[in-house]
Amino acid sequence: MKKATLTISFEAEKLDALTYYMEKKEADLQNELNDTIQKLYEKHVPPPTREYLEDKLQRENKASKPKKVDIPKVTALHGANGTE
């Protein structure tokens, strides 16, 4: 599945304070936001729909992966002097 970008508005001073204190705790704002949106998704999207989407994503990933082709190894049929 392709990713979507969310845009939110937040007071700049509050964002500065938030990032300042998160850095002190070695927390990452992007990770925290990702966790929060995931929790909202799990809270509001019914389990059958989530299962459908997860299955769809797995099928897309399988289709996009190149298949490994086995190439047979060639073994020497001739002796050291060129005879069989």
PDB file of N, CA, C and O in Angstrom, chain B, residues numbered from 101:
ATOM      1  N   MET B 101       0.837  -1.177   0.000  1.00  0.00           N
ATOM      2  CA  MET B 101       0.000   0.000   0.000  1.00  0.00           C
ATOM      3  C   MET B 101       0.879   1.236   0.000  1.00  0.00           C
ATOM      4  O   MET B 101       1.963   1.252   0.582  1.00  0.00           O
ATOM      5  N   LYS B 102       0.401   2.244  -0.648  1.00  0.00           N
ATOM      6  CA  LYS B 102       1.197   3.463  -0.640  1.00  0.00           C
ATOM      7  C   LYS B 102       0.885   4.286   0.604  1.00  0.00           C
ATOM      8  O   LYS B 102      -0.191   4.171   1.192  1.00  0.00           O
ATOM      9  N   LYS B 103       1.820   5.093   0.979  1.00  0.00           N
ATOM     10  CA  LYS B 103       1.707   5.900   2.196  1.00  0.00           C
ATOM     11  C   LYS B 103       1.015   7.221   1.878  1.00  0.00           C
ATOM     12  O   LYS B 103       1.125   7.744   0.768  1.00  0.00           O
ATOM     13  N   ALA B 104       0.306   7.747   2.863  1.00  0.00           N
ATOM     14  CA  ALA B 104      -0.325   9.057   2.776  1.00  0.00           C
ATOM     15  C   ALA B 104       0.373   9.981   3.774  1.00  0.00           C
ATOM     16  O   ALA B 104       0.936   9.522   4.768  1.00  0.00           O
ATOM     17  N   THR B 105       0.333  11.259   3.505  1.00  0.00           N
ATOM     18  CA  THR B 105       0.939  12.248   4.390  1.00  0.00           C
ATOM     19  C   THR B 105      -0.162  13.019   5.096  1.00  0.00           C
ATOM     20  O   THR B 105      -1.107  13.495   4.467  1.00  0.00           O
ATOM     21  N   LEU B 106      -0.028  13.138   6.415  1.00  0.00           N
ATOM     22  CA  LEU B 106      -0.979  13.902   7.207  1.00  0.00           C
ATOM     23  C   LEU B 106      -0.374  15.254   7.542  1.00  0.00           C
ATOM     24  O   LEU B 106       0.822  15.361   7.814  1.00  0.00           O
ATOM     25  N   THR B 107      -1.203  16.280   7.520  1.00  0.00           N
ATOM     26  CA  THR B 107      -0.764  17.614   7.902  1.00  0.00           C
ATOM     27  C   THR B 107      -1.654  18.087   9.037  1.00  0.00           C
ATOM     28  O   THR B 107      -2.880  18.060   8.929  1.00  0.00           O
ATOM     29  N   ILE B 108      -1.028  18.523  10.129  1.00  0.00           N
ATOM     30  CA  ILE B 108      -1.800  19.028  11.262  1.00  0.00           C
ATOM     31  C   ILE B 108      -1.276  20.411  11.639  1.00  0.00           C
ATOM     32  O   ILE B 108      -0.135  20.768  11.345  1.00  0.00           O
ATOM     33  N   SER B 109      -2.135  21.169  12.290  1.00  0.00           N
ATOM     34  CA  SER B 109      -1.737  22.486  12.786  1.00  0.00           C
ATOM     35  C   SER B 109      -1.556  22.400  14.296  1.00  0.00           C
ATOM     36  O   SER B 109      -2.348  21.768  14.995  1.00  0.00           O
ATOM     37  N   PHE B 110      -0.507  23.044  14.787  1.00  0.00           N
ATOM     38  CA  PHE B 110      -0.210  23.032  16.216  1.00  0.00           C
ATOM     39  C   PHE B 110       0.563  24.307  16.518  1.00  0.00           C
ATOM     40  O   PHE B 110       1.371  24.751  15.702  1.00  0.00           O
ATOM     41  N   GLU B 111       0.327  24.888  17.663  1.00  0.00           N
ATOM     42  CA  GLU B 111       1.023  26.123  18.043  1.00  0.00           C
ATOM     43  C   GLU B 111       2.531  25.911  18.007  1.00  0.00           C
ATOM     44  O   GLU B 111       3.037  24.948  18.582  1.00  0.00           O
ATOM     45  N   ALA B 112       3.251  26.807  17.334  1.00  0.00           N
ATOM     46  CA  ALA B 112       4.695  26.671  17.157  1.00  0.00           C
ATOM     47  C   ALA B 112       5.435  26.626  18.489  1.00  0.00           C
ATOM     48  O   ALA B 112       6.360  25.832  18.661  1.00  0.00           O
ATOM     49  N   GLU B 113       5.029  27.477  19.434  1.00  0.00           N
ATOM     50  CA  GLU B 113       5.695  27.508  20.730  1.00  0.00           C
ATOM     51  C   GLU B 113       5.511  26.190  21.478  1.00  0.00           C
ATOM     52  O   GLU B 113       6.430  25.708  22.140  1.00  0.00           O
ATOM     53  N   LYS B 114       4.316  25.616  21.367  1.00  0.00           N
ATOM     54  CA  LYS B 114       4.054  24.333  22.007  1.00  0.00           C
ATOM     55  C   LYS B 114       4.865  23.223  21.345  1.00  0.00           C
ATOM     56  O   LYS B 114       5.365  22.324  22.021  1.00  0.00           O
ATOM     57  N   LEU B 115       4.992  23.287  20.037  1.00  0.00           N
ATOM     58  CA  LEU B 115       5.791  22.293  19.323  1.00  0.00           C
ATOM     59  C   LEU B 115       7.260  22.400  19.721  1.00  0.00           C
ATOM     60  O   LEU B 115       7.926  21.382  19.907  1.00  0.00           O
ATOM     61  N   ASP B 116       7.764  23.612  19.853  1.00  0.00           N
ATOM     62  CA  ASP B 116       9.142  23.802  20.301  1.00  0.00           C
ATOM     63  C   ASP B 116       9.350  23.200  21.695  1.00  0.00           C
ATOM     64  O   ASP B 116      10.342  22.513  21.940  1.00  0.00           O
ATOM     65  N   ALA B 117       8.410  23.462  22.600  1.00  0.00           N
ATOM     66  CA  ALA B 117       8.522  22.921  23.957  1.00  0.00           C
ATOM     67  C   ALA B 117       8.428  21.389  23.927  1.00  0.00           C
ATOM     68  O   ALA B 117       9.170  20.705  24.632  1.00  0.00           O
ATOM     69  N   LEU B 118       7.531  20.869  23.124  1.00  0.00           N
ATOM     70  CA  LEU B 118       7.375  19.426  23.017  1.00  0.00           C
ATOM     71  C   LEU B 118       8.647  18.760  22.510  1.00  0.00           C
ATOM     72  O   LEU B 118       9.113  17.785  23.101  1.00  0.00           O
ATOM     73  N   THR B 119       9.210  19.275  21.425  1.00  0.00           N
ATOM     74  CA  THR B 119      10.431  18.669  20.881  1.00  0.00           C
ATOM     75  C   THR B 119      11.599  18.833  21.845  1.00  0.00           C
ATOM     76  O   THR B 119      12.442  17.941  21.947  1.00  0.00           O
ATOM     77  N   TYR B 120      11.662  19.954  22.552  1.00  0.00           N
ATOM     78  CA  TYR B 120      12.726  20.181  23.523  1.00  0.00           C
ATOM     79  C   TYR B 120      12.702  19.102  24.613  1.00  0.00           C
ATOM     80  O   TYR B 120      13.727  18.489  24.913  1.00  0.00           O
ATOM     81  N   TYR B 121      11.536  18.880  25.193  1.00  0.00           N
ATOM     82  CA  TYR B 121      11.442  17.911  26.285  1.00  0.00           C
ATOM     83  C   TYR B 121      11.520  16.464  25.791  1.00  0.00           C
ATOM     84  O   TYR B 121      12.001  15.584  26.506  1.00  0.00           O
ATOM     85  N   MET B 122      11.056  16.231  24.594  1.00  0.00           N
ATOM     86  CA  MET B 122      11.177  14.877  24.043  1.00  0.00           C
ATOM     87  C   MET B 122      12.641  14.537  23.786  1.00  0.00           C
ATOM     88  O   MET B 122      13.069  13.409  24.032  1.00  0.00           O
ATOM     89  N   GLU B 123      13.405  15.501  23.294  1.00  0.00           N
ATOM     90  CA  GLU B 123      14.833  15.268  23.057  1.00  0.00           C
ATOM     91  C   GLU B 123      15.556  14.946  24.364  1.00  0.00           C
ATOM     92  O   GLU B 123      16.463  14.114  24.384  1.00  0.00           O
ATOM     93  N   LYS B 124      15.155  15.603  25.454  1.00  0.00           N
ATOM     94  CA  LYS B 124      15.765  15.323  26.755  1.00  0.00           C
ATOM     95  C   LYS B 124      15.519  13.878  27.178  1.00  0.00           C
ATOM     96  O   LYS B 124      16.355  13.266  27.844  1.00  0.00           O
ATOM     97  N   LYS B 125      14.370  13.341  26.787  1.00  0.00           N
ATOM     98  CA  LYS B 125      14.028  11.965  27.131  1.00  0.00           C
ATOM     99  C   LYS B 125      14.406  10.989  26.017  1.00  0.00           C
ATOM    100  O   LYS B 125      14.074   9.805  26.073  1.00  0.00           O
ATOM    101  N   GLU B 126      15.102  11.504  25.011  1.00  0.00           N
ATOM    102  CA  GLU B 126      15.507  10.716  23.848  1.00  0.00           C
ATOM    103  C   GLU B 126      14.304  10.042  23.177  1.00  0.00           C
ATOM    104  O   GLU B 126      14.387   8.902  22.720  1.00  0.00           O
ATOM    105  N   ALA B 127      13.199  10.767  23.131  1.00  0.00           N
ATOM    106  CA  ALA B 127      11.994  10.301  22.452  1.00  0.00           C
ATOM    107  C   ALA B 127      11.929  10.958  21.078  1.00  0.00           C
ATOM    108  O   ALA B 127      12.430  12.065  20.879  1.00  0.00           O
ATOM    109  N   ASP B 128      11.313  10.269  20.148  1.00  0.00           N
ATOM    110  CA  ASP B 128      11.227  10.766  18.781  1.00  0.00           C
ATOM    111  C   ASP B 128       9.773  11.123  18.463  1.00  0.00           C
ATOM    112  O   ASP B 128       8.882  10.284  18.594  1.00  0.00           O
ATOM    113  N   LEU B 129       9.540  12.354  18.051  1.00  0.00           N
ATOM    114  CA  LEU B 129       8.191  12.830  17.775  1.00  0.00           C
ATOM    115  C   LEU B 129       7.534  12.013  16.667  1.00  0.00           C
ATOM    116  O   LEU B 129       6.368  11.639  16.787  1.00  0.00           O
ATOM    117  N   GLN B 130       8.255  11.737  15.607  1.00  0.00           N
ATOM    118  CA  GLN B 130       7.688  10.976  14.489  1.00  0.00           C
ATOM    119  C   GLN B 130       7.241   9.590  14.940  1.00  0.00           C
ATOM    120  O   GLN B 130       6.157   9.138  14.570  1.00  0.00           O
ATOM    121  N   ASN B 131       8.061   8.915  15.731  1.00  0.00           N
ATOM    122  CA  ASN B 131       7.685   7.594  16.238  1.00  0.00           C
ATOM    123  C   ASN B 131       6.450   7.669  17.129  1.00  0.00           C
ATOM    124  O   ASN B 131       5.566   6.815  17.051  1.00  0.00           O
ATOM    125  N   GLU B 132       6.394   8.688  17.969  1.00  0.00           N
ATOM    126  CA  GLU B 132       5.242   8.859  18.856  1.00  0.00           C
ATOM    127  C   GLU B 132       3.968   9.112  18.049  1.00  0.00           C
ATOM    128  O   GLU B 132       2.909   8.571  18.365  1.00  0.00           O
ATOM    129  N   LEU B 133       4.077   9.928  17.019  1.00  0.00           N
ATOM    130  CA  LEU B 133       2.915  10.203  16.172  1.00  0.00           C
ATOM    131  C   LEU B 133       2.478   8.942  15.421  1.00  0.00           C
ATOM    132  O   LEU B 133       1.284   8.673  15.293  1.00  0.00           O
ATOM    133  N   ASN B 134       3.448   8.176  14.927  1.00  0.00           N
ATOM    134  CA  ASN B 134       3.115   6.924  14.245  1.00  0.00           C
ATOM    135  C   ASN B 134       2.400   5.963  15.185  1.00  0.00           C
ATOM    136  O   ASN B 134       1.422   5.325  14.796  1.00  0.00           O
ATOM    137  N   ASP B 135       2.882   5.856  16.423  1.00  0.00           N
ATOM    138  CA  ASP B 135       2.236   4.986  17.409  1.00  0.00           C
ATOM    139  C   ASP B 135       0.805   5.449  17.690  1.00  0.00           C
ATOM    140  O   ASP B 135      -0.111   4.634  17.795  1.00  0.00           O
ATOM    141  N   THR B 136       0.628   6.754  17.809  1.00  0.00           N
ATOM    142  CA  THR B 136      -0.690   7.302  18.113  1.00  0.00           C
ATOM    143  C   THR B 136      -1.670   7.057  16.974  1.00  0.00           C
ATOM    144  O   THR B 136      -2.815   6.678  17.219  1.00  0.00           O
ATOM    145  N   ILE B 137      -1.241   7.268  15.735  1.00  0.00           N
ATOM    146  CA  ILE B 137      -2.150   7.058  14.609  1.00  0.00           C
ATOM    147  C   ILE B 137      -2.479   5.572  14.463  1.00  0.00           C
ATOM    148  O   ILE B 137      -3.590   5.223  14.064  1.00  0.00           O
ATOM    149  N   GLN B 138      -1.529   4.699  14.780  1.00  0.00           N
ATOM    150  CA  GLN B 138      -1.780   3.263  14.743  1.00  0.00           C
ATOM    151  C   GLN B 138      -2.833   2.879  15.790  1.00  0.00           C
ATOM    152  O   GLN B 138      -3.717   2.068  15.514  1.00  0.00           O
ATOM    153  N   LYS B 139      -2.737   3.458  16.984  1.00  0.00           N
ATOM    154  CA  LYS B 139      -3.719   3.175  18.029  1.00  0.00           C
ATOM    155  C   LYS B 139      -5.113   3.675  17.636  1.00  0.00           C
ATOM    156  O   LYS B 139      -6.116   3.014  17.904  1.00  0.00           O
ATOM    157  N   LEU B 140      -5.164   4.838  17.003  1.00  0.00           N
ATOM    158  CA  LEU B 140      -6.449   5.350  16.518  1.00  0.00           C
ATOM    159  C   LEU B 140      -7.039   4.427  15.447  1.00  0.00           C
ATOM    160  O   LEU B 140      -8.241   4.165  15.434  1.00  0.00           O
ATOM    161  N   TYR B 141      -6.193   3.949  14.568  1.00  0.00           N
ATOM    162  CA  TYR B 141      -6.615   3.014  13.521  1.00  0.00           C
ATOM    163  C   TYR B 141      -7.197   1.752  14.146  1.00  0.00           C
ATOM    164  O   TYR B 141      -8.270   1.297  13.749  1.00  0.00           O
ATOM    165  N   GLU B 142      -6.494   1.187  15.121  1.00  0.00           N
ATOM    166  CA  GLU B 142      -6.948  -0.039  15.767  1.00  0.00           C
ATOM    167  C   GLU B 142      -8.226   0.187  16.575  1.00  0.00           C
ATOM    168  O   GLU B 142      -9.061  -0.711  16.688  1.00  0.00           O
ATOM    169  N   LYS B 143      -8.375   1.376  17.130  1.00  0.00           N
ATOM    170  CA  LYS B 143      -9.558   1.695  17.929  1.00  0.00           C
ATOM    171  C   LYS B 143     -10.804   1.847  17.055  1.00  0.00           C
ATOM    172  O   LYS B 143     -11.884   1.401  17.443  1.00  0.00           O
ATOM    173  N   HIS B 144     -10.668   2.466  15.887  1.00  0.00           N
ATOM    174  CA  HIS B 144     -11.832   2.843  15.100  1.00  0.00           C
ATOM    175  C   HIS B 144     -12.129   1.946  13.903  1.00  0.00           C
ATOM    176  O   HIS B 144     -13.274   1.882  13.458  1.00  0.00           O
ATOM    177  N   VAL B 145     -11.130   1.256  13.377  1.00  0.00           N
ATOM    178  CA  VAL B 145     -11.363   0.401  12.206  1.00  0.00           C
ATOM    179  C   VAL B 145     -11.723  -0.996  12.712  1.00  0.00           C
ATOM    180  O   VAL B 145     -10.978  -1.578  13.501  1.00  0.00           O
ATOM    181  N   PRO B 146     -12.848  -1.534  12.269  1.00  0.00           N
ATOM    182  CA  PRO B 146     -13.268  -2.859  12.733  1.00  0.00           C
ATOM    183  C   PRO B 146     -12.252  -3.946  12.379  1.00  0.00           C
ATOM    184  O   PRO B 146     -11.613  -3.889  11.328  1.00  0.00           O
ATOM    185  N   PRO B 147     -12.107  -4.940  13.267  1.00  0.00           N
ATOM    186  CA  PRO B 147     -11.131  -6.014  13.015  1.00  0.00           C
ATOM    187  C   PRO B 147     -11.257  -6.695  11.645  1.00  0.00           C
ATOM    188  O   PRO B 147     -10.229  -6.974  11.028  1.00  0.00           O
ATOM    189  N   PRO B 148     -12.477  -6.977  11.136  1.00  0.00           N
ATOM    190  CA  PRO B 148     -12.531  -7.612   9.806  1.00  0.00           C
ATOM    191  C   PRO B 148     -11.924  -6.739   8.705  1.00  0.00           C
ATOM    192  O   PRO B 148     -11.300  -7.249   7.775  1.00  0.00           O
ATOM    193  N   THR B 149     -12.108  -5.437   8.814  1.00  0.00           N
ATOM    194  CA  THR B 149     -11.533  -4.525   7.819  1.00  0.00           C
ATOM    195  C   THR B 149     -10.020  -4.503   7.944  1.00  0.00           C
ATOM    196  O   THR B 149      -9.314  -4.515   6.936  1.00  0.00           O
ATOM    197  N   ARG B 150      -9.512  -4.471   9.176  1.00  0.00           N
ATOM    198  CA  ARG B 150      -8.062  -4.494   9.376  1.00  0.00           C
ATOM    199  C   ARG B 150      -7.470  -5.791   8.826  1.00  0.00           C
ATOM    200  O   ARG B 150      -6.414  -5.777   8.195  1.00  0.00           O
ATOM    201  N   GLU B 151      -8.154  -6.913   9.068  1.00  0.00           N
ATOM    202  CA  GLU B 151      -7.668  -8.201   8.563  1.00  0.00           C
ATOM    203  C   GLU B 151      -7.635  -8.203   7.038  1.00  0.00           C
ATOM    204  O   GLU B 151      -6.678  -8.694   6.440  1.00  0.00           O
ATOM    205  N   TYR B 152      -8.669  -7.661   6.409  1.00  0.00           N
ATOM    206  CA  TYR B 152      -8.709  -7.562   4.951  1.00  0.00           C
ATOM    207  C   TYR B 152      -7.532  -6.739   4.428  1.00  0.00           C
ATOM    208  O   TYR B 152      -6.852  -7.137   3.483  1.00  0.00           O
ATOM    209  N   LEU B 153      -7.306  -5.592   5.053  1.00  0.00           N
ATOM    210  CA  LEU B 153      -6.222  -4.714   4.597  1.00  0.00           C
ATOM    211  C   LEU B 153      -4.852  -5.348   4.810  1.00  0.00           C
ATOM    212  O   LEU B 153      -3.972  -5.209   3.961  1.00  0.00           O
ATOM    213  N   GLU B 154      -4.658  -6.041   5.927  1.00  0.00           N
ATOM    214  CA  GLU B 154      -3.384  -6.715   6.178  1.00  0.00           C
ATOM    215  C   GLU B 154      -3.142  -7.811   5.148  1.00  0.00           C
ATOM    216  O   GLU B 154      -2.020  -7.982   4.671  1.00  0.00           O
ATOM    217  N   ASP B 155      -4.199  -8.557   4.804  1.00  0.00           N
ATOM    218  CA  ASP B 155      -4.082  -9.599   3.788  1.00  0.00           C
ATOM    219  C   ASP B 155      -3.748  -8.988   2.428  1.00  0.00           C
ATOM    220  O   ASP B 155      -2.911  -9.507   1.690  1.00  0.00           O
ATOM    221  N   LYS B 156      -4.402  -7.899   2.113  1.00  0.00           N
ATOM    222  CA  LYS B 156      -4.151  -7.199   0.846  1.00  0.00           C
ATOM    223  C   LYS B 156      -2.697  -6.731   0.775  1.00  0.00           C
ATOM    224  O   LYS B 156      -2.047  -6.869  -0.261  1.00  0.00           O
ATOM    225  N   LEU B 157      -2.196  -6.182   1.867  1.00  0.00           N
ATOM    226  CA  LEU B 157      -0.812  -5.712   1.916  1.00  0.00           C
ATOM    227  C   LEU B 157       0.159  -6.872   1.717  1.00  0.00           C
ATOM    228  O   LEU B 157       1.145  -6.738   0.992  1.00  0.00           O
ATOM    229  N   GLN B 158      -0.112  -8.005   2.354  1.00  0.00           N
ATOM    230  CA  GLN B 158       0.757  -9.174   2.189  1.00  0.00           C
ATOM    231  C   GLN B 158       0.767  -9.652   0.745  1.00  0.00           C
ATOM    232  O   GLN B 158       1.817 -10.013   0.214  1.00  0.00           O
ATOM    233  N   ARG B 159      -0.403  -9.655   0.107  1.00  0.00           N
ATOM    234  CA  ARG B 159      -0.469 -10.088  -1.291  1.00  0.00           C
ATOM    235  C   ARG B 159       0.289  -9.129  -2.197  1.00  0.00           C
ATOM    236  O   ARG B 159       0.965  -9.560  -3.132  1.00  0.00           O
ATOM    237  N   GLU B 160       0.181  -7.838  -1.928  1.00  0.00           N
ATOM    238  CA  GLU B 160       0.909  -6.846  -2.719  1.00  0.00           C
ATOM    239  C   GLU B 160       2.411  -7.015  -2.539  1.00  0.00           C
ATOM    240  O   GLU B 160       3.169  -6.905  -3.502  1.00  0.00           O
ATOM    241  N   ASN B 161       2.842  -7.281  -1.313  1.00  0.00           N
ATOM    242  CA  ASN B 161       4.269  -7.463  -1.052  1.00  0.00           C
ATOM    243  C   ASN B 161       4.802  -8.702  -1.749  1.00  0.00           C
ATOM    244  O   ASN B 161       5.913  -8.685  -2.279  1.00  0.00           O
ATOM    245  N   LYS B 162       4.024  -9.779  -1.754  1.00  0.00           N
ATOM    246  CA  LYS B 162       4.447 -10.998  -2.439  1.00  0.00           C
ATOM    247  C   LYS B 162       4.555 -10.764  -3.937  1.00  0.00           C
ATOM    248  O   LYS B 162       5.481 -11.258  -4.580  1.00  0.00           O
ATOM    249  N   ALA B 163       3.613 -10.012  -4.494  1.00  0.00           N
ATOM    250  CA  ALA B 163       3.614  -9.758  -5.935  1.00  0.00           C
ATOM    251  C   ALA B 163       4.764  -8.849  -6.348  1.00  0.00           C
ATOM    252  O   ALA B 163       5.257  -8.952  -7.471  1.00  0.00           O
ATOM    253  N   SER B 164       5.196  -7.963  -5.460  1.00  0.00           N
ATOM    254  CA  SER B 164       6.254  -7.016  -5.821  1.00  0.00           C
ATOM    255  C   SER B 164       7.651  -7.584  -5.639  1.00  0.00           C
ATOM    256  O   SER B 164       8.615  -7.043  -6.181  1.00  0.00           O
ATOM    257  N   LYS B 165       7.773  -8.685  -4.871  1.00  0.00           N
ATOM    258  CA  LYS B 165       9.091  -9.285  -4.672  1.00  0.00           C
ATOM    259  C   LYS B 165       9.470 -10.095  -5.901  1.00  0.00           C
ATOM    260  O   LYS B 165       8.671 -10.897  -6.384  1.00  0.00           O
ATOM    261  N   PRO B 166      10.684  -9.896  -6.413  1.00  0.00           N
ATOM    262  CA  PRO B 166      11.104 -10.713  -7.551  1.00  0.00           C
ATOM    263  C   PRO B 166      11.283 -12.158  -7.112  1.00  0.00           C
ATOM    264  O   PRO B 166      11.789 -12.436  -6.025  1.00  0.00           O
ATOM    265  N   LYS B 167      10.864 -13.061  -7.970  1.00  0.00           N
ATOM    266  CA  LYS B 167      10.995 -14.475  -7.644  1.00  0.00           C
ATOM    267  C   LYS B 167      12.421 -14.926  -7.893  1.00  0.00           C
ATOM    268  O   LYS B 167      13.057 -14.519  -8.865  1.00  0.00           O
ATOM    269  N   LYS B 168      12.913 -15.768  -7.006  1.00  0.00           N
ATOM    270  CA  LYS B 168      14.264 -16.300  -7.117  1.00  0.00           C
ATOM    271  C   LYS B 168      14.259 -17.408  -8.167  1.00  0.00           C
ATOM    272  O   LYS B 168      13.461 -18.343  -8.103  1.00  0.00           O
ATOM    273  N   VAL B 169      15.145 -17.284  -9.109  1.00  0.00           N
ATOM    274  CA  VAL B 169      15.254 -18.279 -10.160  1.00  0.00           C
ATOM    275  C   VAL B 169      16.474 -19.125  -9.873  1.00  0.00           C
ATOM    276  O   VAL B 169      17.582 -18.612  -9.717  1.00  0.00           O
ATOM    277  N   ASP B 170      16.256 -20.439  -9.806  1.00  0.00           N
ATOM    278  CA  ASP B 170      17.379 -21.346  -9.583  1.00  0.00           C
ATOM    279  C   ASP B 170      18.092 -21.578 -10.910  1.00  0.00           C
ATOM    280  O   ASP B 170      17.486 -22.005 -11.893  1.00  0.00           O
ATOM    281  N   ILE B 171      19.368 -21.292 -10.919  1.00  0.00           N
ATOM    282  CA  ILE B 171      20.201 -21.526 -12.103  1.00  0.00           C
ATOM    283  C   ILE B 171      21.037 -22.752 -11.802  1.00  0.00           C
ATOM    284  O   ILE B 171      21.807 -22.762 -10.842  1.00  0.00           O
ATOM    285  N   PRO B 172      20.889 -23.797 -12.623  1.00  0.00           N
ATOM    286  CA  PRO B 172      21.658 -25.012 -12.341  1.00  0.00           C
ATOM    287  C   PRO B 172      23.153 -24.758 -12.488  1.00  0.00           C
ATOM    288  O   PRO B 172      23.601 -24.009 -13.356  1.00  0.00           O
ATOM    289  N   LYS B 173      23.895 -25.403 -11.617  1.00  0.00           N
ATOM    290  CA  LYS B 173      25.348 -25.270 -11.673  1.00  0.00           C
ATOM    291  C   LYS B 173      25.882 -26.189 -12.765  1.00  0.00           C
ATOM    292  O   LYS B 173      25.400 -27.309 -12.940  1.00  0.00           O
ATOM    293  N   VAL B 174      26.868 -25.712 -13.483  1.00  0.00           N
ATOM    294  CA  VAL B 174      27.483 -26.504 -14.538  1.00  0.00           C
ATOM    295  C   VAL B 174      28.685 -27.221 -13.945  1.00  0.00           C
ATOM    296  O   VAL B 174      29.562 -26.601 -13.344  1.00  0.00           O
ATOM    297  N   THR B 175      28.712 -28.517 -14.119  1.00  0.00           N
ATOM    298  CA  THR B 175      29.854 -29.277 -13.636  1.00  0.00           C
ATOM    299  C   THR B 175      30.718 -29.694 -14.816  1.00  0.00           C
ATOM    300  O   THR B 175      30.226 -29.934 -15.919  1.00  0.00           O
ATOM    301  N   ALA B 176      31.984 -29.772 -14.563  1.00  0.00           N
ATOM    302  CA  ALA B 176      32.923 -30.128 -15.631  1.00  0.00           C
ATOM    303  C   ALA B 176      32.719 -31.581 -16.027  1.00  0.00           C
ATOM    304  O   ALA B 176      32.689 -32.472 -15.178  1.00  0.00           O
ATOM    305  N   LEU B 177      32.576 -31.812 -17.350  1.00  0.00           N
ATOM    306  CA  LEU B 177      32.401 -33.156 -17.859  1.00  0.00           C
ATOM    307  C   LEU B 177      33.703 -33.717 -18.407  1.00  0.00           C
ATOM    308  O   LEU B 177      33.819 -34.918 -18.652  1.00  0.00           O
ATOM    309  N   HIS B 178      34.661 -32.858 -18.593  1.00  0.00           N
ATOM    310  CA  HIS B 178      35.933 -33.279 -19.195  1.00  0.00           C
ATOM    311  C   HIS B 178      36.992 -33.432 -18.106  1.00  0.00           C
ATOM    312  O   HIS B 178      36.971 -32.724 -17.099  1.00  0.00           O
ATOM    313  N   GLY B 179      37.901 -34.351 -18.319  1.00  0.00           N
ATOM    314  CA  GLY B 179      39.022 -34.542 -17.403  1.00  0.00           C
ATOM    315  C   GLY B 179      40.025 -33.417 -17.572  1.00  0.00           C
ATOM    316  O   GLY B 179      39.794 -32.475 -18.331  1.00  0.00           O
ATOM    317  N   ALA B 180      41.106 -33.517 -16.883  1.00  0.00           N
ATOM    318  CA  ALA B 180      42.141 -32.492 -16.904  1.00  0.00           C
ATOM    319  C   ALA B 180      42.792 -32.372 -18.273  1.00  0.00           C
ATOM    320  O   ALA B 180      43.240 -31.288 -18.645  1.00  0.00           O
ATOM    321  N   ASN B 181      42.853 -33.460 -19.032  1.00  0.00           N
ATOM    322  CA  ASN B 181      43.494 -33.396 -20.348  1.00  0.00           C
ATOM    323  C   ASN B 181      42.492 -33.201 -21.476  1.00  0.00           C
ATOM    324  O   ASN B 181      42.839 -33.342 -22.649  1.00  0.00           O
ATOM    325  N   GLY B 182      41.232 -32.872 -21.122  1.00  0.00           N
ATOM    326  CA  GLY B 182      40.257 -32.581 -22.144  1.00  0.00           C
ATOM    327  C   GLY B 182      39.480 -33.789 -22.595  1.00  0.00           C
ATOM    328  O   GLY B 182      38.682 -33.681 -23.526  1.00  0.00           O
ATOM    329  N   THR B 183      39.677 -34.943 -21.972  1.00  0.00           N
ATOM    330  CA  THR B 183      38.937 -36.151 -22.337  1.00  0.00           C
ATOM    331  C   THR B 183      37.840 -36.403 -21.336  1.00  0.00           C
ATOM    332  O   THR B 183      37.889 -35.924 -20.203  1.00  0.00           O
ATOM    333  N   GLU B 184      36.832 -37.171 -21.769  1.00  0.00           N
ATOM    334  CA  GLU B 184      35.716 -37.487 -20.866  1.00  0.00           C
ATOM    335  C   GLU B 184      36.016 -38.693 -20.040  1.00  0.00           C
ATOM    336  O   GLU B 184      35.190 -39.103 -19.224  1.00  0.00           O
TER     337      GLU B 184
END
